[in-house]
Amino acid sequence: MAKNHKKPHPAQNEKLLTAHNRNEFFQNLKRVLTLMSGYEDTIKLLPKNELEVFYHFRFRAIRAEPADGHTIDPQILKEIKTVSLALMKNELIPVNDFGGYITLDDHLTTGFTILTQVLIRKDSSITRDRALFIIAIEPYLAGKTTQESSWQNTKHVMEVSAIGHCDLSSALYWTQIKAEMQLREPVDCHMAVKVYMHEQQKIQAKIEGSNRPVVRVGWGNYPDGVVWCSRPPASFGLPQKDIIHTLPVYIQMHALQRISERLDSIKTGMAHYFVYLSLKSGRIHKIQNDQYLIEMHIMDMKAGYLLAVVQDEMVIVRTFLLLTNNGTPEGAKLANYTGLQKEDKKYLALDKLSTFMDPALRDDETIQRIFFDAGCSDLFEITHDLVADPDKIRSHVSTKVLLDYLMLQPSDATQTANKAPF
């Protein structure tokens, strides 16, 4: 006969959970104190009653919360918390002068517990053990390197944590971190990742006689909020009224669609972040018909150009061109070198970044030589870390088909390169 198993009483479950949390906290406290001081027994310098205070007023795991006045989708909050925590577990903070490190997550939970309790109890009577404890962790308490590193690492996490949800066509998100401390019962101390949102507003701009929807280009930055992109007229070779005269930058919805199609393997938020950076400071080339090509870089790799015009005291980005597209210097070189025209590039998917992130093409020296000599080498260097969907990194066309289409054999590559007209 099967034995009857009683379900644990809720109160019993609560006790078990509390016991588990206590054990986990004290294990982490011992580990972090050992890393700070270099001595495994540092925790033993604290009397039992003080350890209980540490536990009672401990900083719990980070939370993602809407900033005051902002309504944020709970799923977005959940994902931002997940990303923030993963990043914090990888960022290292120096805590002494002999190579000791803790993670940023440890710093913002266990570390802040130690810091606040030491500061709150600084006027308490100093026993020998307490004095030794303070001396042991002094490099952490007063270390300039620790403070600067924790600030820089936190800033990095805040800059990155919300990028995946940003979209210039709809909304921009950014975060700030804040210590939340409720010392009255029920005690609640934690680091809150405050999430902000700016909803993008579309306006109509008359371009070539037709109204086109455009949005202003900006980005949510920690700790400043939305920073709008603008460029001085002089950067376009236009008259500058005074030193503070700038032109706000807008982008057509059409251009954002082209970015999505042509940077097809890059996460939307990450792609738009590099659009913002490129429009903010990218090199500008004037071309025919009062149009401008603004170089777009992903990390340090040139991915293409943002085609823009200047009218009505604003810069308007009309489209995005991958390096290989017609209308770019590199695209013209590629056409001159290989004979490929617009329809050929489209058929071979040479107008999509995912083609150049395909390992099969990246490993083929003949293919590389063709595109390297045309000035498109950076497309092969863009890191896979930015890929939104690994399944998109696939062969749109095989290397054999591409080489056959170009009527080249691997042995012909060097000879053809030597005949190239540039």
Steps between C-alpha positions, in 0.01 A plus 500: 500500500633843406591719792312823554726802486378807678548829324721740697305761692540856357656613828755218473582603142554855620740384770695288253524791257615736776765252613622461141519878450693543827753232409545644152547855636764399756685288244509798263602734782791274595608464137487875431678592825772248417546656155508851651751423774692199377420316826246221523424567868408868461133420557589362845599852611131591500299396808190289446258780586663728240481227237128480569475875439685456172249236398195700609607811307657319205474632146296256297529419131455785253152579370383672183227754575324772297636847568250744649245605240594226252291198406717207392385163370566237773666273245744776409578552869563129538734489201691812608551348844628176344745686275615732781561212739691297241724798426553573870615144560771548235628845598788481750580759770849521661466487879857504632858570398603142436274388220172431676179541298129462555223522243291812459202293618688414821590868540139618467361239740747357755746788455236766561378309804851519645544866404172619648540306823854625554389859440186471714696347788814717467429672835460170684757402758811363333607158618826340399327262259296782347813707449670205332191451281507863382873479428451177304243650263637857496619476136140424400345767722728782388656376179489756220556229239204304638273803483605600149474145370156443654376828347636419153369143506158609625488767229580236239222271624250787500598600145459146368211353700214663306650518150320184388163671544583830329354575160534842338165448330304447823666542842833559672582344836776574747576416860645643818599315814389613844540363852160447660509469879195456722646453848170482685320167512462326268861577415574515127841597361581444136646655188228608261560523127261781415369471145402806296325521164464770237231443237616615159280754319469483122478821302449562129782644291444609139760326289496530119144632517359222720443476874719234659484377862821569693610472863769690684820310570604482863595248765427440867829531687596430860477726697378785275182365341429557128783675317391627157729475200597818317783613272645847431420629147874544441544122509293493178690794352207733569500850658531501878300778669692474825691251711183348653309471170417132442261302281278236664523159336190308388468166326233377261301192592607371157864520610427301816335233286811482278720468809287207616523332159870559436636458853273198523705302751554781754269558794275798429594693811872446442473599133312819592757580768776499238277708270478758779877499562576526128260787443640676804863495389543297179708634212295685237557486121315733265379338177288616208160673527577656840496161669739369764635159593559464875726209586337239723724288720413199714764500772804602292380331182352697212166345410374754248362850466196696609381709204382842619380839379492835678180700473279723713777534761522127565691195382277225363635148448326356196639147478778264606747348256708195585860533379424278200191693388499718190545862599804439725868534401557138598193387304635677190838329544330163536298556183810616310703207630244221450236637263231442764202730463214580737287203393799263529576617854139452600486152346821397681383665826809721499283781634453320834748495787409141590663382177836636616465351846460153352805294612516330159566833327727624777720193459529526122817689404386561142173658611684707759751629244222616267322702765813613686639657184169680448529655846231283664727308736336639816179308423691177570626630835173596672475281809243226547437632852259751346292235324132500591420160354780248425268326251532807275869433458468262212599471139262696281710367217788253507857614443511280188190668353645842579835415341330344198280807468810716495660254255801469731701208620696515829829511308377803303453723802853642521522561124160671496595715798812614316284609206262696721473866384565650846 
